[in-house]
Amino acid sequence: MASKTPPVDAIEPEVQRLARALYQKAAEHKPSLFEAKDLLGRMIDWSLEDESLRVALFRFVDVLPSLESSSEIGRHLEEYFARVDHALGGLAFLAQALHAGTLVAPVVRRNVTKLARRFIAEESGDHLNRVLSGLRKEPAAFTLDVVGEATVSEVEAAAMQRRYIELLRRLSQLSETWPACAQIDDAPSGKLPRVNLSVKLSSLCARFDPLDPSTESIVRDRLRLLFREAAKLGAAITVDMEQYVFKDLTMGIFRGVLAEEEFSATPQAAIALQAYLREAESDVRELIRWAHRQKRRIGVRLVKGAYWDSEIAWAKQKGWPIPVFLDKTETDASYERISRLLLENHDVINAAFGSHNLRSLAHAIVVAKELGIAPNGYEIQMLYGMAEPVRQAIIHNGQRVRVYLPVGELLPGISYLIRRLMENTSNTSFLRQTYADRKDIAGLIKAPARPLKGDDDTPELSIVPADLSEPFRNEPPIDFSSRRNRQRLPKRSKKFASNSKAGYASAAVAHGWSR
């Protein structure tokens, strides 16, 4: 049965008080992302004030792992930075003139590798063990994300499935050596799995496509094996959410496999949902109803979303309604509404709040407290290497914290790195506004504006209505990644066929064609 929290305005003073207290604790140190310890760190710092430098830097970091020789690195270094509107651009121009780019290439590669390893852990050897042990000492739990999940063949997809299973087995064995820690190992319902793996369903199929009828059965079979292994080992699996085009398919597969009798109770399973989507709240309500019908406890990791730019670009290209909120405050408000909804349904939902925004986290913590949920009855999730001071402030406040830990090689993981660097150095990033821009705390923790009653929340169309003087305009194609659109197609086709037959019969009688 869902619980109810006091009205939003009633808890606002406590949200503000907690957010300020967490801010004061977190402000004592900078996240490693904003600490200029080396040349690359200083370049990131400079890039916050110079967009041309930021673009050149991230383009260069993106291409670097694929460059094999010092001469290639030197050439790209010179080409990318020579035109930058910064003093560094002048140095690059000088290096170009002196052909010195090759000489600094080893230093540059070393710096980029060092930067990347702040955010992506090595999977092989003892490195991963050391990282996990270090996290547990904080104490913080983890969920492992295998970078480079994109697969282009069934051989690769099967290999990725084996890789997931091997990681589950390896970590389960390793976890037996870890000392117990009540703050991250216990929940009101009992012991929590120490091993938690995040899985992108697109990695389990070479053609993860809502329009491909074989996709769902292939991915269900492979996810079923992962769930079976996790249940046997006492591990947990979280299904990551990817681009909007995959949302309906991902949620359908997740619910479909968990609805099977074999998985009615185990393993502990969760799914990530993105608050920047206009459909997010209705998706959460549907998921909660499903959990109640199934009498099956599930986890929901609530994030704000990491594909905002590409979702808008894709929608504009296709002429489709834009699926995400266009204003950051709308996403923040959506996040708080959904946080409340998840916590009010804690009888079937294990809520996890993935964010670095102290306002958003303080709101979730206060709502949980008002509902009488213990600090270990939900969890806060943060990215590895991105918000260490915020993480420590939350841990010291008594909450259970889980770190989203990417592992793997740099070449396949570089897209993750670039996405996170862009996300956390953008003008709207809470971390940047707090540690680099030094914005006023009152503005940072201000309640997001709530939509006025009667506001039109219809998704904006990305195409402009045609000028009446123009004789023709392309009609946008139907988005068949939407389950609703696919379900409507047979009915529309039948209606069209029926109308066509009726129209032909009338014309035949009128013109004597039937004789």
C-alpha positions in Angstrom: 0.0 0.0 0.0 1.4 3.4 -1.0 2.3 5.9 1.8 1.8 9.6 1.4 4.2 12.4 2.3 3.3 15.9 3.4 2.7 18.6 0.8 5.8 19.8 -1.1 5.8 23.2 0.7 5.7 21.6 4.1 9.0 19.8 3.7 10.8 22.5 1.8 12.5 24.1 4.9 14.0 20.8 5.9 15.2 20.1 2.3 16.9 23.5 2.4 18.5 22.9 5.8 19.8 19.5 4.8 21.1 20.7 1.4 23.0 23.5 3.0 24.5 21.1 5.6 25.6 18.7 2.9 27.0 21.5 0.8 29.1 22.8 3.7 30.6 19.3 4.1 31.1 18.7 0.4 32.6 22.1 -0.2 35.7 21.3 1.9 37.3 19.5 -1.0 37.1 19.6 -4.8 36.2 16.6 -7.0 39.2 15.1 -8.8 37.7 16.3 -12.1 38.2 19.9 -11.1 41.6 19.5 -9.5 44.3 20.8 -11.8 47.0 18.4 -10.7 48.6 18.0 -14.1 48.6 19.5 -17.6 45.3 17.8 -18.6 43.7 18.9 -15.4 44.7 22.5 -16.0 43.4 22.2 -19.6 40.0 21.1 -18.3 40.1 24.0 -15.9 40.9 26.4 -18.8 38.3 24.9 -21.0 35.5 25.9 -18.7 36.2 29.5 -19.7 36.9 28.7 -23.4 34.4 26.7 -25.5 36.8 26.3 -28.4 39.4 24.8 -26.1 36.8 22.5 -24.6 35.7 21.2 -28.0 39.3 20.7 -29.2 40.3 18.9 -25.9 37.4 16.5 -25.9 37.8 15.8 -29.7 41.4 15.0 -29.0 40.7 12.8 -26.0 38.1 11.0 -28.1 40.5 10.1 -30.9 43.6 9.4 -28.9 43.2 5.7 -28.0 42.9 4.9 -31.7 46.2 6.6 -32.6 49.1 4.1 -32.7 52.2 6.2 -33.2 53.8 9.4 -31.7 53.7 11.1 -35.1 50.0 10.5 -35.4 49.4 11.9 -31.9 51.6 14.9 -32.6 49.8 15.6 -35.9 46.4 15.5 -34.2 47.6 17.6 -31.3 48.8 20.3 -33.7 45.7 20.2 -35.9 43.2 20.3 -33.1 44.8 23.0 -30.9 46.4 25.3 -33.4 43.2 27.2 -34.0 42.0 27.4 -30.4 41.2 30.9 -29.1 43.5 30.4 -26.1 47.2 30.9 -25.2 47.4 27.1 -25.6 46.5 27.5 -29.2 49.6 29.7 -29.7 51.8 27.0 -28.1 50.3 24.4 -30.4 50.9 26.6 -33.4 54.6 27.0 -32.3 54.9 23.3 -31.8 53.5 22.8 -35.3 56.1 25.2 -36.7 58.9 23.4 -34.9 57.4 19.9 -35.6 57.6 19.3 -31.9 54.2 17.6 -31.5 55.8 14.2 -31.8 58.1 14.9 -28.9 55.3 15.6 -26.4 53.1 12.7 -27.6 54.2 10.2 -24.9 53.5 12.8 -22.2 50.1 13.5 -23.7 49.2 9.9 -23.9 50.3 9.3 -20.3 48.2 12.2 -19.1 45.0 11.2 -21.0 45.4 7.6 -19.7 45.8 8.8 -16.2 42.7 11.0 -16.6 40.6 8.1 -18.0 41.6 5.8 -15.2 40.1 8.3 -12.7 36.7 7.3 -14.2 37.2 3.9 -15.7 38.8 1.1 -13.7 40.9 -1.7 -15.2 39.0 -5.0 -15.4 42.0 -7.3 -15.4 44.6 -8.0 -12.7 44.5 -6.7 -9.2 43.5 -3.2 -10.1 39.7 -3.8 -9.9 40.1 -5.6 -6.6 42.0 -2.6 -5.1 39.3 -0.2 -6.4 36.4 -2.3 -4.9 38.2 -2.7 -1.6 38.9 1.0 -1.4 35.2 1.8 -2.0 34.1 -0.6 0.7 36.4 1.1 3.2 34.6 4.5 2.6 32.1 2.6 3.0 30.4 2.6 -0.5 28.9 -0.3 -2.4 29.3 -0.6 -6.2 27.6 -1.6 -9.4 29.9 -2.6 -12.2 29.3 -1.3 -15.7 31.3 -3.0 -18.5 32.3 -0.2 -21.0 32.3 -0.9 -24.7 29.1 -2.9 -24.7 28.2 -2.1 -28.3 28.1 -5.3 -30.3 28.0 -5.7 -34.1 27.8 -9.5 -34.4 26.2 -12.4 -32.6 29.6 -13.7 -31.8 30.4 -10.5 -29.9 26.9 -10.5 -28.2 27.5 -14.1 -26.9 31.0 -13.1 -25.8 29.6 -10.1 -23.9 27.1 -12.5 -22.1 30.0 -14.8 -21.1 31.9 -11.7 -19.9 29.0 -10.7 -17.6 28.8 -14.2 -16.2 32.5 -14.5 -15.6 32.4 -11.1 -13.8 29.5 -12.3 -11.6 31.4 -15.5 -10.6 34.8 -13.7 -10.1 33.3 -11.0 -7.9 31.1 -13.3 -6.0 34.1 -15.3 -5.0 36.1 -12.1 -4.2 33.2 -10.7 -2.1 33.5 -13.6 0.4 36.8 -12.1 1.6 35.3 -8.6 2.3 34.6 -7.7 6.0 30.9 -7.1 6.7 29.7 -3.4 6.7 26.2 -2.8 8.0 25.8 0.6 6.2 26.2 -0.9 2.8 25.4 -4.6 3.3 22.2 -4.4 5.3 18.6 -3.3 4.4 15.5 -3.3 6.6 14.4 -6.5 4.7 17.7 -8.3 5.3 21.2 -8.8 3.7 21.9 -7.1 0.4 23.8 -8.7 -2.5 27.4 -7.5 -2.3 27.9 -8.0 -6.1 25.8 -5.7 -8.4 26.2 -5.7 -12.1 24.7 -3.1 -14.5 23.7 -4.5 -17.9 22.8 -2.7 -21.2 20.4 -5.0 -23.1 21.8 -3.7 -26.4 25.0 -5.5 -25.6 23.2 -8.9 -25.7 22.1 -8.7 -29.3 23.9 -7.6 -32.5 20.7 -5.9 -33.7 18.9 -4.5 -30.8 16.0 -3.0 -32.7 12.4 -2.6 -31.7 11.4 -3.3 -35.3 13.3 -6.6 -35.5 10.9 -9.4 -34.4 13.8 -11.6 -33.3 15.4 -9.0 -30.9 13.1 -9.6 -28.0 13.4 -13.4 -27.9 17.2 -13.3 -28.3 17.7 -10.8 -25.5 15.2 -12.5 -23.2 17.1 -15.8 -23.6 20.4 -14.1 -22.8 19.0 -12.0 -19.9 17.4 -15.1 -18.5 20.8 -16.8 -18.2 22.2 -13.7 -16.5 19.3 -13.6 -14.0 19.7 -17.4 -13.4 23.4 -17.0 -12.6 22.8 -14.0 -10.4 20.1 -15.8 -8.5 22.4 -18.8 -7.9 25.3 -16.5 -6.7 23.1 -14.2 -4.6 24.1 -11.2 -6.8 22.0 -8.3 -8.2 21.5 -7.0 -11.7 20.4 -3.6 -12.8 19.2 -3.1 -16.4 20.6 0.2 -17.7 18.4 2.5 -19.8 19.9 3.7 -23.0 18.5 6.0 -25.8 14.8 6.8 -25.9 14.3 4.6 -29.0 15.1 1.5 -26.9 13.0 2.4 -23.9 9.8 0.5 -24.6 11.7 -2.6 -25.7 14.0 -2.5 -22.7 11.1 -2.2 -20.2 9.1 -4.9 -22.0 12.0 -7.4 -21.8 12.7 -6.5 -18.2 9.1 -7.1 -17.1 8.7 -10.1 -19.3 11.6 -12.1 -17.9 10.8 -11.2 -14.3 7.2 -12.3 -14.8 8.4 -15.8 -15.3 7.9 -18.2 -12.4 11.6 -18.9 -12.1 12.3 -15.3 -11.3 9.3 -14.5 -9.1 11.5 -13.8 -6.0 15.1 -13.8 -7.1 17.5 -12.4 -8.2 17.3 -8.8 -6.9 16.7 -6.9 -10.1 16.4 -3.2 -10.9 15.9 -1.0 -13.9 17.2 2.6 -14.6 14.7 5.3 -15.6 15.4 8.8 -16.9 13.7 11.8 -15.4 14.4 14.0 -18.4 11.9 12.1 -20.5 8.4 13.5 -20.6 7.0 10.0 -20.3 9.1 9.1 -17.2 6.4 9.7 -14.6 3.8 7.6 -16.5 6.4 4.9 -17.0 7.1 4.8 -13.3 3.4 4.6 -12.4 2.9 1.7 -14.9 6.0 -0.1 -13.5 4.6 0.3 -9.9 1.2 -1.1 -10.9 3.0 -4.1 -12.6 5.1 -4.7 -9.5 1.9 -4.7 -7.3 0.1 -7.1 -9.7 3.2 -9.5 -9.8 3.7 -9.1 -6.0 7.3 -8.8 -7.0 9.8 -6.3 -5.4 12.0 -4.5 -7.9 14.6 -1.8 -7.9 14.4 1.5 -9.7 17.5 3.6 -10.3 16.3 7.1 -11.0 18.7 9.2 -13.1 18.3 12.5 -14.9 19.6 11.1 -18.2 22.8 11.3 -20.2 21.7 11.5 -23.9 19.9 14.9 -23.8 21.8 16.5 -26.8 21.6 13.4 -29.0 17.8 12.9 -28.2 17.0 16.4 -29.3 19.2 16.2 -32.5 17.7 12.8 -33.5 14.1 14.1 -33.0 14.8 17.2 -35.0 16.3 15.2 -37.8 13.3 12.9 -38.0 10.7 15.6 -37.4 9.4 13.8 -34.3 8.1 15.3 -31.0 11.1 15.9 -28.7 11.0 13.3 -26.0 13.0 15.2 -23.3 12.3 18.3 -21.3 14.1 21.2 -22.9 14.6 23.1 -19.6 16.9 21.8 -16.9 14.5 22.9 -14.1 11.7 20.8 -15.7 14.0 17.7 -15.4 14.8 18.6 -11.8 11.1 19.0 -11.0 10.3 15.7 -12.7 13.1 14.0 -10.7 11.6 15.2 -7.4 8.0 14.1 -8.4 9.3 10.7 -9.3 11.5 10.4 -6.2 8.4 11.0 -4.0 6.4 8.5 -6.1 9.1 5.7 -5.7 9.4 6.3 -2.0 5.7 6.3 -1.4 5.6 2.8 -3.0 8.5 1.4 -1.0 6.4 -1.7 -0.3 7.3 -2.9 -3.8 10.1 -0.6 -4.9 13.8 -0.5 -3.9 14.5 3.2 -4.7 18.0 4.3 -5.8 18.7 8.0 -6.6 21.5 8.5 -9.1 22.6 12.2 -9.0 25.4 14.6 -7.9 22.9 17.4 -7.3 22.7 18.1 -3.6 19.2 19.6 -3.9 17.8 16.5 -5.6 19.5 14.2 -3.1 18.4 16.2 0.0 14.8 16.2 -1.3 14.9 12.4 -1.6 16.4 11.9 1.9 13.8 14.2 3.5 10.9 12.5 1.8 12.2 9.1 2.9 12.5 10.4 6.5 8.9 11.8 6.4 7.7 8.3 5.3 9.6 6.6 8.1 12.0 4.8 5.7 15.3 4.0 7.4 18.5 5.5 5.9 19.4 2.0 4.6 16.0 1.5 3.1 17.0 3.2 -0.1 20.3 4.2 -1.7 22.1 7.1 -3.3 24.2 6.3 -6.4 27.1 8.3 -7.9 29.6 8.0 -10.7 33.1 6.8 -10.0 35.6 9.6 -10.0 33.1 12.4 -10.5 31.8 13.7 -7.1 34.0 12.4 -4.3 33.3 15.2 -1.8 29.5 14.9 -2.4 29.8 11.2 -1.9 31.6 11.6 1.4 29.1 14.1 2.7 26.2 11.7 1.9 28.1 8.7 3.5 28.8 10.8 6.7 25.1 11.6 6.8 24.3 7.9 7.2 22.9 7.0 3.8 23.7 3.9 1.8 25.8 4.9 -1.2 26.6 2.9 -4.3 29.2 3.9 -6.9 28.5 3.3 -10.5 31.9 1.9 -11.6 32.8 1.5 -15.3 35.4 -1.1 -16.1 37.3 -2.0 -19.2 39.8 -0.9 -21.8 40.1 2.7 -22.9 39.4 2.4 -26.6 35.9 0.9 -26.2 35.3 3.1 -23.1 36.2 6.4 -24.6 32.6 7.3 -25.6 31.6 6.9 -21.9 34.5 9.1 -20.8 33.6 11.9 -23.3 29.9 11.7 -22.4 30.7 12.1 -18.7 33.2 14.9 -19.3 30.8 16.8 -21.4 27.9 16.2 -18.9 29.9 17.3 -15.9 31.6 20.4 -17.4 28.4 21.7 -19.1 27.0 25.1 -17.9 24.1 23.3 -16.2 26.2 20.8 -14.3 25.7 21.0 -10.5 29.4 20.0 -10.0 30.7 22.7 -12.3 28.4 25.4 -10.8 29.5 24.4 -7.3 33.2 23.8 -7.7 34.3 25.8 -10.7 31.8 28.6 -11.1 31.3 29.0 -7.3 27.6 29.8 -7.8 25.6 31.0 -4.7 24.3 28.2 -2.6 20.8 29.7 -2.4 20.5 29.5 -6.2 22.0 26.0 -6.3 19.5 24.5 -3.9 16.4 26.5 -4.9 13.3 24.4 -5.5 12.7 23.7 -9.2 9.8 25.6 -10.6 6.6 23.5 -10.7 4.4 23.7 -13.8 1.3 25.9 -13.3 -2.0 24.2 -13.4 -3.2 24.2 -17.0 0.2 24.6 -18.5 0.4 22.8 -21.8 3.0 20.0 -21.4 2.6 18.7 -25.0 5.9 17.7 -26.4 7.2 20.3 -28.9 7.3 19.3 -32.5 10.8 19.8 -33.9 9.4 20.8 -37.4 8.0 24.2 -38.2 4.5 24.2 -39.8 4.8 24.7 -43.6 4.3 28.2 -45.1 1.0 28.3 -46.9 2.9 29.6 -50.0 4.9 26.3 -50.2 3.2 23.6 -52.2 4.8 20.6 -50.5 6.3 19.5 -47.2 7.7 16.1 -46.2 5.6 14.3 -43.6 7.7 12.9 -40.7 7.9 9.1 -40.7 6.1 7.2 -37.9 8.3 6.3 -35.0 7.9 2.5 -34.9 10.2 2.2 -31.9 7.1 3.2 -29.9 5.2 0.1 -28.8 1.9 2.1 -29.1 2.6 3.0 -32.7 3.4 -0.6 -33.6 0.2 -1.8 -31.9 -1.9 0.8 -33.8 -0.5 -0.1 -37.2 -2.5 -3.4 -37.8 -5.8 -1.6 -36.8 -5.0 1.3 -39.1 -4.1 -1.1 -41.9 -7.3 -3.1 -41.5 -9.3 0.1 -41.5 -7.5 1.4 -44.6 -8.0 -1.9 -46.4 -11.7 -1.9 -45.5 -12.1 1.7 -46.7 -10.2 0.9 -49.9 -12.5 -2.0 -50.7 -15.6 0.0 -50.0 -14.3 2.8 -52.1 -13.5 0.4 -55.0 -16.9 -1.2 -54.8 -18.7 2.1 -55.0 -16.6 3.2 -58.0 -17.2 -0.1 -59.7 -21.0 0.3 -59.4 -20.9 3.9 -60.5 -18.7 3.2 -63.6 -20.1 -0.2 -64.5 -16.7 -2.0 -63.8 -18.4 -4.9 -62.1 -20.1 -6.0 -65.3 
